[in-house]
């Protein structure tokens, strides 16, 4: 039986492909007839949330994406920014959430492989990987398995392919019990005159398939990623792709070798929806048509049908349009690297995707409805007031004062969201390539631009509990913290990529989270001159499975990239010497110390009440610029932004990294902000935004004078020294003291205990 002889499409088959009855009516209108199964499959993946962004495109258009240094914004495989000297940084962040929950090793591994391809597809050599991971409760029965698999998958792929994994973030919350998040980010470097795009042009130009053979793994992967989970989620295991990092390494080198010639017209990796999305996107962006001979597609399994070939998400594959007559040259390169190479079609001027197989046309679809004319929904969402009523975030109320701030600090430093991630990042090769300047554990990773004095700083950031309590402020804060982390190492923040992880967009409260976060992100990007150049949307992150929660917390993960002119001037968080002043940049007598939604409130008081801290974007920018000036002029010896856990945690992290203690005289800060009564725990653990801890030798006395000249809040909060963190309110009285030894044991002990089954 041929494809065209297959049974007619039924409503049940349409539903199995994730299309609504209304969307199927659009298919009928677009074709002017009923589709066959191949055509239905192509519509299903191209119109999936994962590929079409049908619930998010309307709002994504509102984000700021331009700046003089932006070469390419959203719409290509990755974003591109100018970093001077004829060089560009190319980067993007993407999700592999659903696959990683179903099969954590391969899900995470192929997430890394996919984001690497997005970057080197554009002509960049990848120089750094990052990741942003969210897990459920540490004591959830499935969580240890998920953590071990995801971390092994990230390390296994990144280490083998030879790209350093230089940092990221890991957080825990019960909201991720049934739907973990695995967001991967890659940064690469290219020459500005050798950037490659995906628009297929040139009537008759050959279309070439390179890389690995096509198998049956990953079929319906894009559709699976566009639906929430239920108790049968494990049955979706065959939709998870299988990766081979050694083949990816060969593919990188072969592509870069061919890119050194002028043979390539367009290039696209085969990511979600595989051969379907790559061919549709290339042809539609070029305003062309495309004809493929499915008998020429390299397959590793017998009897594969066009339906399977087009929907497979087998890894390590690319699609190219070459200049006529260059096929032999390209084939020689890919054969040298022991990769498949096949001319499978040509560019046409029909505006249609046409697939031939065994002498018959098995697909003929106009490209417009598949791409630019795909469904776009402006889904209803709650107003800010209605959302606040739905979220039921309680007022701050009366919170018991801490009887022992040092004990609270010890508890925080050993808690899941603050404990050392050493167990994780020691499994990643962060040094391969020999250009890593700052390894995981600081505010931002720093990677030298090979052969130059320049360096790229990279960070990933988001505070989902803020985004739940107030999506607008949470969205602002996610951008602001990325800006702050880049500034903390001395880098000028240049641009943002993102991975927008949310629940079911058909729920008005979830769309309220999405819209609110994007509005806050957009305002922050405009105020900080920090445009968004690439990204990914991952919706339907929900689980109805037994033991799982409902929707995840709104998690707009932000990947920030900045530039240092001289990598040797990058700042680190470690205390460098004893008897140095500890100063708080951003201290302001007009600001309240904000404790609502703080980690201290959650961990030490068991409450998630109150509103998240407000973000003053003008102050954020001024403070960041001032800190970068301090670093550039080498006035400060250590820098760390104040975020989760407030001043006390920032100082403790600096002390542990430098193995030098500190004496915090918190009364100094209280007197600076001129409060009759200010609670010491709020001073220590409040998460007021826009602040940094810096250290300065006692004999300099420069920073406070400069701050006053620039109108920047700054005050003395203590000095470095000793083997403890001493918290005092007067010279001779103390609210507590904890040794670095005890702090380190708590800080370093969580992950080894969790993964050994001791917790």
Secondary structure, 3 states (H helix, E strand, C coil): CCHHHCCCCCHHHHHHCCCCHHHHHHHHHHHCCCCCHHHHHHHHHHCCHHHHCCCCHHHHCCCCCCCCCEEECCCCCCEEEEEECCEEEEEEEEECHHHHHHCHHHHHHHHHHHHHHHHHCCCCEEEEEEEEEEECCCCCCCHHHHHHHHHHHHHHHHHHHCCCEEEEEEEECHHHCCCCEEEEEEEEEEECCCCCCCCCCCCCCEEEEEECCECCCCCCHHHHCCCCECCCHHHHHHHCCCCCHHHHHHHHHHHHHHHCCCCEEEEEECCCCHHHHHHHHHHHHCCCEEEEEHHHCCECCCCCCHHHHHHCCCCCEEEEEECCCCHHHHHHHHHHCCCEEEEEEEEECCCEEEEEECCEEEEEEEHHHHCCCCCCCCCCCCCHHHHHHHHCCCCCCCCCCCCCHHHHHHHHHCCCCCCCCHHHHCCCCCCCCCCEEECCCCCCEEEECCCCCCEEEEEEECCHHHHHHCHHHHHHHHHHHHHHHHHHCCCEEEEEEEEEECCCCCCHHHHHHHHHHHHHHHHHHHHHCCEEEEEEEECCCEECCCCCCCECCCEEEEEEEEEECCHHHCCCCCCCCCCEEEEEECCCCCCCCCCCCCHHHHHHHCCCCCCCCCCCHHHHHHHHHHHHHHHHCCCCCEEEECCCCHHHHHHHHHHHHHCCCEEEEHHHHHHHCCCCCCCHHHHHHCCCCCCEEEEEECCCCCHHHHHHHHCCCEEEEEEECCCEEEEECCCCCEEEEEEHHHHHHHHHHHHHHHHCCCC
